[in-house]
Structures are given as structure tokens and as C-alpha cells.
Amino acid sequence: MMDLRPNILIFMTDQQRGDTVLNGAPNRAKMPRLDRFRREGVTFTRAYCPSPHCCPSRTTFMTGHYPSRHGVWNNVNVGNALSREPWPGVPFWSRALAESGYAMHYSGKWHISDHDGPESFGWSEGFVTSSPGRPRKAGPQTREWEIYSRSDIIPSDDPGIPRMPGEIRRPGYPRYVHYGMMENPFHDGDVVEEAVAALSELAARDRPWCLFVGTLGPHDPYVPPEYFLAQYDSANVRLPPNFNDTLQGRPALYRRMRRVFEQLSPDEHRETIRRYLAFCSYQDFLFGRVLDTLDATGQANNTLVLYISDHGDYMADHGLWCKGLPCFRPAYHVPCVVRWPAGIRRPGRDVEVFISLADFAPTLLEITKAPVPSSPYPNPPGRSLMPFFRGESPADWRVALFTQTNGNELYGIQRSVITADWHFTWNGFDEDELYDLRHDSGETVNLAGNPVYAPVVRELMRRIWQFAREQDDICINPYIAVGLAPIGPGAATEKIMSSGPSGADSKA
């Protein structure tokens, strides 16, 4: 009997902001193929990753669990990694699909485990990379102390070395140029060509298939091909409204990071934005290559296609770039568009609810009818998105989104909660942050230290502890020298705020 379950095609970019694909956004990239794709599917405008970092976010996508349960907190390939692979027993939906009869193929960026590749998780492997342009291999990719013998190290005592446009000088570190131009950046073209060949082979089989295509653009350094760069005029590029935010009243680490990028002139920041948007356009072209091949197979109607990214980029917001411990929403907000002709009603819709990368594990398991893998963890944070595909709006859908990170190799415990009105960040290493998103969408005025907003802070901190309790997140202990949160974990079972201060009491 023929297996009529849908095929699954996932195209995941790296470090792409969610607003680059949204209508009316100032950072909208030119992505004509994705524009058409959006008209044929559903766009989730409030999709967020759990951590501003590749490895923990990708592992959440693959497992449906947050870092506190899958165990990947950082880049698994670096020398000072706290974790190098997921914990044993963590369920992966890819294994469940493989065991239920799906043909599985993986091409592109991995970044889940430093010890095992996709093959250990149910996939066949194509052109697999785990760091920019570098094929995966067992063991750490780079021993960081080896950098001090490299020829591109900038001597700390020779400031006379000419600075290149876009260069950020860091004496004693390898030379770094923030932007440039490449015809095949990070080997993304090779990844897609291999995936296209694999897609034709998968489509010829007599069973459903799942193909993962993982590019590395538009990750820094921002180096798009010339053709796509030519589509953007520097004169039309604007700096974000919060570009001049000095980050006073925020953690000192934020300001320290900002000083790195202050070496760039305003014109260099604008040029970097131009390159970033052009890099997004290149991803659109590559995505189109995959869609064209899918169309040629005749299987588009029975294939769910997902376009998504692992995390975002600051893109000059607050004068910052890349991602990291500054917990601003652009580092967490990701594009998310789903097309499934046989399963989505009323295509062309925008769905404006909070969704998480954790939602895709239960969604894919439901769609493929694969057995839910056994798990040592109850209360998974993800929920199936199937109701939204059917045009429904579940009344009990989440009204808050939580994040977890222990830092991107500059370690520091940080947890946050985002609602429609507020964004609160508990920084275990420094001052906390509270932003009123109704009146300060650029997150420039920190209200956490204002006693007027103390009830809001206490209620949102209570929610963070409640989520931590549900997800086994032992993020701190009660010892007197480290129990520095505005309210402790015992508040997880309490209702603290019945009403907030005037002007600050709605939907905390």
C-alpha cells in the first residue's frame, strides 16, 4: 500500500532577522521568491528562538525542548564549550520519522553535536558543515590557543597597520573585516546544489521523505555575491532609530560589546546593513533553486515546506551587530513561513501569535503520524501548529514567550519573558531590564529600577521561575551570594501582582 503521508522540506538560514521578510518592516529585504511563497502559505510573524545562539536553538528545533532539557547551551565546537552534545535520552523527531519509514537527508549546517553528525540522529548525510565553510569532523573544530600563532594576528604594539573598510581592530586577535563580497559565501551554493540533487533522488523513491537544507548566510561576516549587492543602493539605507542608544542603565557587558562596533563609522554601519540585506536576497535565490526542483518533481502539493532561521541579528540596533547576551528581540525573532497546499486553509495569511522553535517537533510528529518518541521529560514547551494551518485560533494559546541562555562563550545566566506589552530580562550577572513595548518598541528605556514598575517586575519574574520549574531549569541556587533575582523561585506557585501601577498594569 502506498504511503501517502506528506513530504517535509526544511530550509533553515543562519542569523536572519524575522523582520527581513515582513511587509512594511524598515529592514525588509528583497526576497521575491519568498514573497510569492508567503502568498501560498502561512507566515508566523512572532516566531522566536529560545536562545540567541546557533547550537541551543537548532537543538530546540530538533527536539522540541529548551536547553535546560536538551543540554546544549553554547557552540559545541569551541574550546571553552560547556557542553559538546545533547544529553542522552533526549528525543529527536528526526529519529522518529526515520523509524516510521521516512527517507531522511541532511545537507548544510549541523551544529547540534561535536561528537556525532546527522547520521547518528536518523539522517543520511550530504554536504554537511558545522562552522562557516568548514566540513564537519569529529572533535573540536578549533583549539582557540592556536590562533596566537596565526599570521593574521594584529600586533598590539603596531597601530600603524592600515585599517581596511569595515575592519574591526582587536590587537592580539585574528584580523576581522565585518563585510565584504564572495560569490559562494560559506559554501552555501554547494550545500544547495547537493540538496537539489538529493531532492530529485528522494522524490523518485516510493516512500515519503524529509530533506533539511541548512545555509550559513546571512551570518557575519556579511559577504553576499556581487549580483545581489548591486540590488541595493547605499543612499537608501537608513540606520535604525535606536542606533545611537548608549545603553546606559543596561548591563555593562552590553556597552562593552557596543564599543567594539563603535570603530565603524555611520557609513560603514550603513554599508553593513546593505550587505546583510543583500545576503538575505541571496538566501532567497537559493531557496528558489530548491523550490524549482521540488516543482519539477511534481510533489509540491504533497510537501510541507518550511522557511525559517535559527536566530536573528541586531543589525545595528542599539549600535550592535551579530548576537549575544544583549537580550533585545531582534536577536530572537526569526522568519517563519510554512507552505503545505494539501494541509493549509486560506493561504496568504499572517498569524500573529507567539510561536517557538520548540513547536516544530510536535507539529512534524503530528503531520507525519510518526510515533511520539519516549521522553524522560513531561510538559514539553512546544505545541503543534496544526490548528493554525486549519485557520483556527486556539483560545488557550501562549501569551508569553520565554528565553534561556547561559551566554555565548562569555558566560552569564540570563532568562527573559516577552509578552504583547512587556519584555523583562533577568540578568544574573548584572542589572535587570524591563521595556514597555507599547511605548518603547526599540527597547531603549530600562524601567526595571523604577519602583513604580516593581509589581510588573515581580509578576514577570514569577513567570520566569514558573517556566523554569516546568522545564527543569535549575538556573541558580539560593545561596546568599548568588540569589540576586528580584524575587526568588519560591514565587513560582504564587500570584504576586493583582494590579500594577497606573499606566503599567495591563497584561503583565
C-alpha positions as CSV (number, residue, x, y, z in Angstrom):
1,M,0.0,0.0,0.0
2,M,1.4,3.4,-1.0
3,D,2.4,5.7,1.9
4,L,0.6,9.0,1.3
5,R,2.0,10.9,4.2
6,P,3.4,14.3,3.2
7,N,7.0,15.0,2.5
8,I,8.9,17.6,4.6
9,L,11.3,20.1,3.2
10,I,13.1,22.5,5.7
11,F,15.2,25.4,4.6
12,M,16.9,27.0,7.6
13,T,19.1,30.1,7.2
14,D,21.5,31.3,9.9
15,Q,21.2,34.5,11.8
16,Q,18.3,36.0,9.8
17,R,16.1,38.6,11.5
18,G,12.4,38.0,11.4
19,D,11.5,41.4,10.1
20,T,13.6,40.9,6.9
21,V,10.6,39.1,5.4
22,L,7.7,41.1,6.9
23,N,5.7,43.6,4.9
24,G,6.2,47.2,6.0
25,A,9.3,46.5,8.1
26,P,12.1,49.0,7.7
27,N,14.6,46.1,7.4
28,R,12.7,44.4,4.7
29,A,15.0,42.5,2.3
30,K,14.3,42.0,-1.4
31,M,13.1,38.4,-1.5
32,P,10.7,37.9,-4.4
33,R,10.6,34.2,-4.2
34,L,9.8,34.2,-0.5
35,D,7.1,36.9,-1.2
36,R,5.4,34.5,-3.6
37,F,5.9,31.7,-1.2
38,R,4.2,33.7,1.6
39,R,1.1,34.2,-0.6
40,E,0.9,30.4,-0.9
41,G,1.3,29.6,2.7
42,V,1.1,31.0,6.3
43,T,3.5,33.5,7.9
44,F,4.1,33.4,11.6
45,T,5.0,37.0,12.4
46,R,6.0,36.4,16.0
47,A,8.3,33.4,15.8
48,Y,11.1,33.3,18.3
49,C,14.1,31.1,19.1
50,P,14.9,30.1,22.7
51,S,18.5,31.3,22.7
52,P,20.5,33.8,20.7
53,H,22.9,31.2,19.5
54,C,23.1,28.6,16.8
55,C,23.6,25.3,18.7
56,P,21.0,25.6,21.5
57,S,18.4,27.0,19.1
58,R,18.9,24.3,16.5
59,T,18.8,21.6,19.1
60,T,15.5,23.0,20.4
61,F,14.2,22.9,16.8
62,M,15.2,19.2,16.5
63,T,13.9,18.1,19.9
64,G,11.1,20.4,21.0
65,H,12.8,21.1,24.3
66,Y,14.7,24.1,25.7
67,P,18.4,24.0,26.6
68,S,17.6,23.2,30.2
69,R,16.4,19.8,29.0
70,H,18.4,19.0,25.9
71,G,21.7,20.2,27.5
72,V,23.2,22.2,24.6
73,W,23.9,25.7,25.9
74,N,26.7,27.0,23.6
75,N,28.7,26.5,20.5
76,V,29.6,22.8,20.8
77,N,32.7,23.2,18.6
78,V,34.7,25.8,20.5
79,G,37.5,25.1,23.0
80,N,35.6,26.5,26.1
81,A,32.3,24.8,25.4
82,L,30.3,23.8,28.5
83,S,28.5,21.1,26.5
84,R,29.5,19.3,23.3
85,E,26.4,17.3,22.6
86,P,22.8,16.8,23.7
87,W,22.2,14.8,26.8
88,P,21.5,11.0,26.4
89,G,17.8,10.2,26.1
90,V,16.7,13.5,24.6
91,P,14.1,12.7,21.9
92,F,14.8,13.8,18.3
93,W,11.9,14.0,15.8
94,S,14.2,13.0,13.0
95,R,14.8,9.6,14.6
96,A,11.1,9.1,14.9
97,L,10.5,9.9,11.3
98,A,13.2,7.6,10.1
99,E,11.9,4.8,12.2
100,S,8.4,5.4,10.8
101,G,9.6,4.9,7.2
102,Y,10.7,8.4,6.1
103,A,13.7,8.7,3.9
104,M,15.8,11.4,5.6
105,H,18.6,13.5,4.1
106,Y,20.6,16.4,5.7
107,S,22.6,19.0,3.8
108,G,24.3,22.0,5.3
109,K,25.0,23.4,8.7
110,W,24.7,20.9,11.6
111,H,25.8,22.5,14.9
112,I,24.0,20.0,17.2
113,S,26.8,17.8,18.4
114,D,30.6,18.0,18.3
115,H,30.8,14.2,18.7
116,D,28.1,12.9,16.3
117,G,26.8,14.0,12.9
118,P,23.3,13.9,11.4
119,E,23.7,10.2,10.6
120,S,23.5,9.4,14.3
121,F,20.1,11.1,14.5
122,G,18.3,9.3,11.7
123,W,19.6,11.3,8.6
124,S,21.7,10.3,5.6
125,E,24.4,12.9,5.1
126,G,25.1,15.2,2.1
127,F,27.4,18.2,2.2
128,V,27.4,18.8,6.0
129,T,29.1,21.7,7.7
130,S,29.2,22.7,11.3
131,S,31.0,26.1,11.1
132,P,31.3,28.6,8.3
133,G,32.7,26.9,5.2
134,R,34.3,24.0,7.1
135,P,33.2,20.4,6.7
136,R,32.3,18.6,9.9
137,K,34.8,16.4,11.6
138,A,35.0,14.7,14.9
139,G,36.3,16.7,17.9
140,P,36.5,20.4,18.4
141,Q,36.9,22.4,15.1
142,T,39.4,24.9,16.5
143,R,41.7,24.9,19.5
144,E,41.4,28.6,20.4
145,W,45.0,28.9,21.7
146,E,46.3,28.1,18.2
147,I,45.1,31.5,17.0
148,Y,48.1,33.1,18.6
149,S,50.5,31.6,16.1
150,R,48.5,32.7,13.1
151,S,49.9,35.1,10.6
152,D,46.8,37.4,10.6
153,I,47.1,38.3,14.3
154,I,47.2,42.1,14.8
155,P,50.2,43.1,16.9
156,S,49.1,45.2,19.9
157,D,52.1,47.4,19.5
158,D,51.7,48.3,15.8
159,P,48.8,50.7,15.4
160,G,50.2,51.9,12.1
161,I,48.9,48.9,10.2
162,P,46.3,50.4,7.7
163,R,42.7,49.7,8.6
164,M,40.6,48.2,5.9
165,P,37.0,49.5,5.3
166,G,34.7,47.6,7.6
167,E,37.6,46.3,9.7
168,I,37.2,46.0,13.5
169,R,40.7,46.1,15.1
170,R,41.3,43.9,18.1
171,P,45.1,43.7,18.9
172,G,46.2,40.2,19.6
173,Y,43.2,38.7,17.8
174,P,42.8,37.5,14.2
175,R,42.1,40.2,11.7
176,Y,38.3,40.7,11.2
177,V,36.6,42.6,8.4
178,H,32.9,43.0,9.1
179,Y,31.7,42.9,5.5
180,G,32.9,42.1,2.0
181,M,31.8,40.1,-1.0
182,M,32.0,36.5,-2.1
183,E,30.5,34.6,-5.0
184,N,29.9,31.4,-2.9
185,P,29.9,32.5,0.7
186,F,30.3,29.8,3.3
187,H,29.8,27.2,0.5
188,D,26.0,27.8,0.6
189,G,25.8,27.3,-3.1
190,D,27.5,23.9,-2.7
191,V,25.1,22.9,0.1
192,V,22.1,23.8,-2.1
193,E,23.4,22.0,-5.2
194,E,23.9,18.9,-3.1
195,A,20.4,19.3,-1.7
196,V,18.9,19.8,-5.1
197,A,20.5,16.5,-6.3
198,A,19.3,14.7,-3.2
199,L,15.8,16.1,-3.6
200,S,15.5,14.6,-7.1
201,E,16.7,11.2,-5.8
202,L,14.3,11.3,-2.8
203,A,11.3,12.1,-5.0
204,A,12.0,9.1,-7.1
205,R,11.5,6.7,-4.1
206,D,8.3,5.1,-3.2
207,R,8.1,6.4,0.3
208,P,7.8,9.9,1.9
209,W,10.9,11.9,2.6
210,C,12.3,14.7,4.7
211,L,15.0,17.0,3.5
212,F,16.9,19.5,5.6
213,V,18.8,22.3,3.8
214,G,20.9,24.5,6.2
215,T,22.7,27.5,4.8
216,L,25.0,29.7,6.7
217,G,24.0,33.1,5.3
218,P,23.3,35.8,6.3
219,H,25.6,35.1,9.2
220,D,28.5,37.5,9.8
221,P,30.9,38.5,8.3
222,Y,28.4,39.8,5.7
223,V,29.7,38.7,2.3
224,P,27.0,38.4,-0.3
225,P,27.7,37.8,-4.0
226,E,28.1,40.9,-6.2
227,Y,24.8,40.4,-8.2
228,F,22.7,40.7,-5.0
229,L,24.7,43.6,-3.6
230,A,24.0,45.6,-6.7
231,Q,20.3,45.4,-6.0
232,Y,20.7,47.8,-3.0
233,D,21.6,51.5,-3.2
234,S,23.6,52.7,-0.3
235,A,21.8,56.0,-0.5
236,N,18.6,54.3,0.5
237,V,19.9,52.5,3.6
238,R,19.0,54.1,6.9
239,L,20.3,53.4,10.4
240,P,17.7,52.2,12.9
241,P,16.0,54.7,15.2
242,N,17.8,53.3,18.3
243,F,21.2,53.3,16.7
244,N,22.5,56.0,19.0
245,D,21.3,54.2,22.1
246,T,24.3,54.5,24.5
247,L,22.9,51.5,26.5
248,Q,23.3,53.4,29.8
249,G,21.3,51.8,32.6
250,R,21.8,48.4,30.9
251,P,24.4,45.7,31.8
252,A,28.0,46.9,31.4
253,L,28.6,43.9,29.0
254,Y,26.2,45.5,26.5
255,R,28.2,48.7,26.5
256,R,31.5,46.8,26.2
257,M,30.1,45.0,23.2
258,R,28.9,48.2,21.7
259,R,32.3,49.8,21.9
260,V,33.7,47.0,19.6
261,F,31.3,48.2,16.8
262,E,31.9,51.9,17.5
263,Q,35.1,51.5,15.5
264,L,32.8,51.5,12.4
265,S,31.7,54.9,11.1
266,P,27.9,55.5,10.5
267,D,28.6,55.0,6.7
268,E,30.3,51.6,7.5
269,H,27.3,50.6,9.6
270,R,25.0,51.5,6.6
271,E,27.2,49.6,4.3
272,T,27.0,46.6,6.6
273,I,23.2,46.8,6.6
274,R,23.3,46.9,2.8
275,R,25.4,43.7,2.7
276,Y,23.2,42.0,5.3
277,L,20.1,42.7,3.2
278,A,21.9,41.5,0.0
279,F,22.9,38.4,1.8
280,C,19.2,37.7,2.6
281,S,18.4,38.2,-1.1
282,Y,21.0,35.6,-1.9
283,Q,19.3,33.2,0.5
284,D,16.0,33.9,-1.3
285,F,17.7,32.9,-4.6
286,L,19.0,29.6,-3.1
287,F,15.6,28.9,-1.6
288,G,14.1,29.4,-5.1
289,R,16.5,26.8,-6.5
290,V,15.2,24.2,-4.1
291,L,11.6,25.2,-4.8
292,D,12.1,24.9,-8.6
293,T,13.5,21.4,-8.1
294,L,10.5,20.5,-5.9
295,D,8.1,21.7,-8.6
296,A,9.9,19.7,-11.2
297,T,9.4,16.5,-9.2
298,G,5.6,17.0,-9.2
299,Q,5.5,16.6,-5.4
300,A,4.9,20.2,-4.3
301,N,1.3,19.7,-3.5
302,N,2.1,16.9,-1.0
303,T,5.1,18.6,0.5
304,L,5.2,20.8,3.6
305,V,7.9,23.4,3.1
306,L,9.3,25.4,6.0
307,Y,11.4,28.5,5.6
308,I,13.0,29.5,9.0
309,S,16.2,30.7,10.7
310,D,17.9,29.6,13.9
311,H,18.2,33.1,15.4
312,G,18.3,36.8,14.4
313,D,20.8,39.6,14.2
314,Y,21.0,43.0,15.9
315,M,21.7,44.7,12.5
316,A,22.9,48.0,14.1
317,D,20.0,48.2,16.6
318,H,21.5,49.9,19.7
319,G,24.7,50.2,17.6
320,L,25.2,46.4,17.9
321,W,25.7,43.6,15.4
322,C,25.6,39.7,15.4
323,K,24.0,38.2,18.5
324,G,24.9,37.6,22.1
325,L,23.9,38.4,25.7
326,P,22.2,41.7,24.9
327,C,18.7,40.4,25.2
328,F,17.0,42.5,22.6
329,R,14.2,40.9,20.5
330,P,15.9,41.2,17.1
331,A,18.4,38.5,18.2
332,Y,15.5,36.1,19.0
333,H,12.9,37.0,16.3
334,V,13.1,34.7,13.3
335,P,11.3,34.4,9.9
336,C,8.9,31.6,9.8
337,V,6.8,30.7,6.7
338,V,5.1,27.4,6.0
339,R,3.5,26.2,2.7
340,W,1.5,23.0,2.5
341,P,-1.0,23.0,-0.3
342,A,-2.8,19.9,0.9
343,G,-3.0,21.0,4.6
344,I,-3.2,24.8,4.9
345,R,-6.5,26.5,4.6
346,R,-6.8,30.1,3.3
347,P,-3.2,30.6,2.3
348,G,-1.6,34.0,2.3
349,R,-2.4,34.6,6.0
350,D,-0.3,36.2,8.6
351,V,-0.6,34.6,12.1
352,E,0.3,37.0,14.9
353,V,0.7,34.7,17.9
354,F,3.9,33.8,19.8
355,I,5.4,30.6,18.4
356,S,8.7,28.9,19.3
357,L,11.2,26.8,17.5
358,A,10.1,24.2,20.1
359,D,6.7,24.0,18.4
360,F,8.1,22.2,15.3
361,A,8.8,18.8,16.9
362,P,5.1,18.2,17.9
363,T,4.0,19.7,14.6
364,L,6.1,17.5,12.4
365,L,5.3,14.4,14.5
366,E,1.5,15.1,14.1
367,I,1.7,15.7,10.4
368,T,3.8,12.6,9.6
369,K,1.9,10.4,12.1
370,A,5.2,9.2,13.4
371,P,5.1,7.7,16.9
372,V,5.9,10.2,19.6
373,P,9.3,9.2,20.9
374,S,9.6,8.3,24.5
375,S,11.0,11.1,26.6
376,P,12.1,11.5,30.2
377,Y,10.6,14.9,30.3
378,P,6.9,15.8,30.9
379,N,5.3,19.0,30.0
380,P,7.2,19.8,26.7
381,P,7.1,23.5,26.0
382,G,6.2,23.1,22.3
383,R,2.7,22.7,20.8
384,S,1.6,21.6,17.4
385,L,0.9,24.4,14.9
386,M,-1.7,22.3,13.1
387,P,-4.7,24.4,14.4
388,F,-3.2,27.5,12.7
389,F,-2.8,25.6,9.4
390,R,-6.5,24.8,9.6
391,G,-7.3,28.5,10.2
392,E,-8.2,28.0,13.8
393,S,-7.2,30.2,16.8
394,P,-6.9,28.2,20.0
395,A,-8.2,30.1,22.9
396,D,-5.5,28.7,25.3
397,W,-2.5,29.5,23.1
398,R,0.5,31.0,24.9
399,V,0.5,34.7,25.7
400,A,4.2,34.8,26.7
401,L,7.4,33.6,25.2
402,F,10.4,32.6,27.3
403,T,14.2,32.5,26.5
404,Q,17.1,30.7,28.1
405,T,20.8,31.3,27.7
406,N,23.9,31.0,29.8
407,G,25.9,33.1,27.4
408,N,27.7,32.8,24.1
409,E,31.1,31.6,25.5
410,L,31.2,34.8,27.6
411,Y,29.1,33.0,30.2
412,G,26.3,34.6,32.2
413,I,22.9,33.3,33.2
414,Q,20.1,35.2,31.6
415,R,16.4,34.5,31.3
416,S,13.7,36.6,29.8
417,V,9.9,36.7,29.1
418,I,8.2,38.6,26.3
419,T,4.5,39.4,26.3
420,A,2.5,41.7,24.0
421,D,3.2,44.6,26.3
422,W,6.4,43.9,28.2
423,H,9.9,42.4,27.8
424,F,11.6,41.6,31.1
425,T,15.1,40.2,31.3
426,W,16.7,38.8,34.4
427,N,20.5,39.1,34.1
428,G,22.1,37.0,36.8
429,F,25.4,38.8,36.1
430,D,24.2,42.4,36.1
431,E,21.2,44.7,36.3
432,D,17.8,43.5,35.1
433,E,15.8,45.1,32.2
434,L,12.2,45.9,31.7
435,Y,10.8,47.5,28.5
436,D,7.3,48.8,27.9
437,L,6.8,47.5,24.3
438,R,3.6,49.6,23.9
439,H,5.5,52.8,24.1
440,D,9.1,51.7,23.6
441,S,9.3,49.2,20.8
442,G,13.0,50.0,20.3
443,E,13.8,48.9,23.9
444,T,15.7,52.0,24.9
445,V,14.3,52.9,28.3
446,N,15.0,50.4,31.1
447,L,12.2,50.6,33.7
448,A,13.4,47.7,35.9
449,G,14.9,50.0,38.5
450,N,11.8,52.3,38.7
451,P,9.9,51.4,41.8
452,V,6.6,52.3,40.0
453,Y,7.1,49.2,37.9
454,A,8.1,46.9,40.8
455,P,4.8,44.9,40.6
456,V,5.4,44.3,36.9
457,V,8.9,43.1,37.5
458,R,7.8,40.8,40.3
459,E,5.0,39.3,38.3
460,L,7.2,38.7,35.2
461,M,10.0,37.2,37.4
462,R,7.4,34.9,38.9
463,R,6.5,33.7,35.4
464,I,10.2,33.1,34.6
465,W,10.5,31.0,37.7
466,Q,7.3,29.1,36.9
467,F,8.6,28.3,33.4
468,A,12.0,27.3,34.9
469,R,10.2,24.9,37.3
470,E,8.2,23.3,34.4
471,Q,11.3,22.9,32.2
472,D,13.7,21.6,34.9
473,D,15.8,24.8,34.6
474,I,18.0,24.8,37.7
475,C,19.4,28.2,36.7
476,I,20.6,29.3,40.1
477,N,20.7,28.1,43.7
478,P,19.5,30.0,46.8
479,Y,23.0,30.6,48.3
480,I,23.2,34.1,49.7
481,A,26.0,35.3,47.4
482,V,24.1,34.3,44.2
483,G,20.4,34.5,45.0
484,L,20.2,38.0,43.5
485,A,16.9,37.9,41.5
486,P,14.3,40.5,42.4
487,I,12.1,37.6,43.8
488,G,13.1,34.0,44.4
489,P,12.0,30.7,42.8
490,G,9.5,30.1,45.6
491,A,7.3,32.7,43.9
492,A,6.7,30.2,41.0
493,T,3.5,29.0,42.7
494,E,2.3,32.4,43.8
495,K,0.2,35.1,42.1
496,I,2.0,38.3,43.1
497,M,0.5,41.1,41.1
498,S,-3.2,41.6,41.2
499,S,-2.9,45.1,39.8
500,G,0.0,47.1,38.6
501,P,0.9,50.8,38.8
502,S,-1.1,53.3,36.9
503,G,-0.3,53.0,33.3
504,A,1.6,49.8,33.8
505,D,-1.0,47.2,34.8
506,S,-2.2,45.6,31.6
507,K,-1.3,42.1,30.7
508,A,2.0,41.7,32.6
